[in-house]
Amino acid sequence: MPCDKSVLFEFLEVLNDDLTRKVTLVAAGGTALTLLDLKPSTIDIDFTVPSSDLPEFERALKNNPPGFKVDRWADGYVFCQSLPSDYLDKSIRIKEYSRISLKALHPVDIIVTKIGRLDQRYQRHRNLHQSIRNFKRRDIGKSGSREPDVCSQRGRLSA
């Protein structure tokens, strides 16, 4: 079942009520694109979570099965890729619940994780092209903007 922003927010409200302490969730992939209004929905939910928050998140998730796939990785990993150490600082604040701080990866980090998996699924290639076009049209993540050196020595992205 596709998850749009409202379905994701409803799910997180349920989890929020079950958590016993504050946790940080950083959306990755299609989940981040959906939260940044760059994609209408996602087929699964992807989070990278600080390892200190992961056991509490796992417990709440186990108590409240969502009915859709929720992938999660620790400490800036997305699939087998490791993000730069400042990924959490550069992530974009989406919403604060009483016990969940919800963020989305910075657009550059989303693109990096998608590029790393291009050969796995053609859809990612299409998503990547559309994401770059959307990033260029919108002023996303100004407060957490990446410096050009993050994109190696090539400077800014172009599509």
C-alpha positions in Angstrom: 0.0 0.0 0.0 1.5 3.4 -1.0 2.1 5.7 2.0 1.6 9.4 1.5 2.6 12.1 4.0 -0.7 11.9 6.0 -0.4 8.1 6.4 3.1 8.4 7.6 2.2 11.2 10.1 -0.7 9.1 11.4 1.6 6.1 11.9 4.2 8.2 13.7 1.6 9.6 16.0 0.7 6.1 17.1 4.4 5.3 17.7 4.9 8.6 19.5 2.2 7.6 22.0 4.1 4.3 22.7 7.6 5.6 23.1 9.0 6.2 26.5 11.6 8.8 25.5 12.5 11.1 22.7 14.0 9.5 19.5 15.3 11.0 16.3 14.1 9.5 13.0 15.7 10.6 9.7 13.7 9.6 6.6 15.7 8.4 3.6 14.9 7.5 0.0 11.3 7.8 -1.2 10.2 8.5 2.4 12.3 11.6 2.5 11.1 12.7 -1.0 7.5 12.3 0.1 8.1 14.3 3.3 9.8 17.1 1.3 6.8 17.1 -1.1 8.9 16.0 -4.0 7.0 12.7 -4.5 3.3 12.0 -3.7 3.9 8.7 -1.9 6.3 5.9 -1.2 5.9 2.1 -1.2 7.9 1.5 1.9 9.3 3.6 4.8 13.0 4.1 5.2 14.7 5.6 8.3 18.2 5.9 9.5 18.2 6.2 13.3 20.9 7.0 15.9 21.9 3.7 17.4 21.1 5.0 20.9 17.5 5.5 19.7 17.1 2.3 17.7 16.1 -0.1 20.5 13.3 2.2 21.7 12.1 2.7 18.1 12.2 -1.1 17.5 10.2 -1.7 20.6 7.5 0.7 19.7 7.4 -0.6 16.1 7.0 -4.2 17.4 4.1 -3.1 19.6 2.4 -1.2 16.7 2.9 -3.1 13.4 2.0 -0.6 10.6 0.9 -2.9 7.8 3.6 -1.7 5.5 7.4 -2.3 5.3 9.6 -0.1 7.5 13.3 -0.4 6.8 15.7 1.0 9.4 19.4 1.4 9.7 21.7 2.8 12.4 23.9 5.9 12.5 23.7 7.3 9.0 23.7 4.0 7.1 21.1 3.6 4.3 21.2 0.1 2.9 25.0 -0.6 2.7 26.0 3.0 2.3 27.4 5.2 5.0 26.5 8.9 4.9 28.9 11.7 6.0 29.3 12.1 9.7 27.3 15.4 9.6 24.2 13.9 8.0 22.1 14.4 11.1 23.1 18.1 11.3 22.4 18.6 7.6 19.0 16.8 7.7 15.9 18.9 7.3 13.5 19.2 10.2 10.1 18.0 9.2 8.0 17.7 12.4 8.4 17.5 16.1 6.2 15.2 18.2 6.4 15.0 21.9 8.8 11.9 21.6 9.8 11.9 17.9 12.0 14.4 16.1 11.3 13.7 12.5 13.8 14.8 9.9 14.5 14.1 6.2 17.9 13.6 4.7 19.3 16.6 2.9 18.5 16.4 -0.9 22.2 15.8 -1.7 22.3 12.9 0.7 19.1 11.4 -0.9 20.7 11.6 -4.3 23.9 10.0 -3.1 22.0 7.0 -1.6 20.0 6.7 -4.8 23.1 6.8 -7.1 24.7 4.1 -5.0 21.8 1.8 -5.9 21.0 2.7 -9.5 21.7 -0.7 -10.9 19.2 -2.3 -8.6 16.0 -0.8 -10.0 15.2 1.3 -13.0 12.6 3.3 -11.0 15.4 4.8 -8.9 16.9 6.2 -12.1 13.7 7.9 -12.9 13.2 9.1 -9.3 16.7 10.5 -9.4 16.2 12.5 -12.5 12.9 13.9 -11.2 14.3 14.6 -7.8 17.2 16.6 -9.3 14.7 18.7 -11.4 12.5 19.2 -8.3 15.5 20.2 -6.1 16.6 22.8 -8.7 13.1 24.3 -8.8 12.6 24.5 -5.1 14.6 26.1 -2.3 14.9 23.0 -0.1 17.1 22.8 2.9 18.6 26.3 3.0 19.3 26.1 6.7 21.1 22.8 6.2 22.7 23.5 2.8 25.6 21.3 1.7 28.9 22.9 0.8 30.0 22.3 -2.8 32.9 20.0 -1.7 30.3 17.4 -0.6 29.7 16.7 -4.3 33.4 16.0 -4.7 35.3 18.5 -6.7 32.6 18.7 -9.3 30.8 21.4 -7.4 27.0 21.8 -7.7 24.8 19.1 -9.2 23.4 19.7 -12.7 20.8 17.8 -14.6 
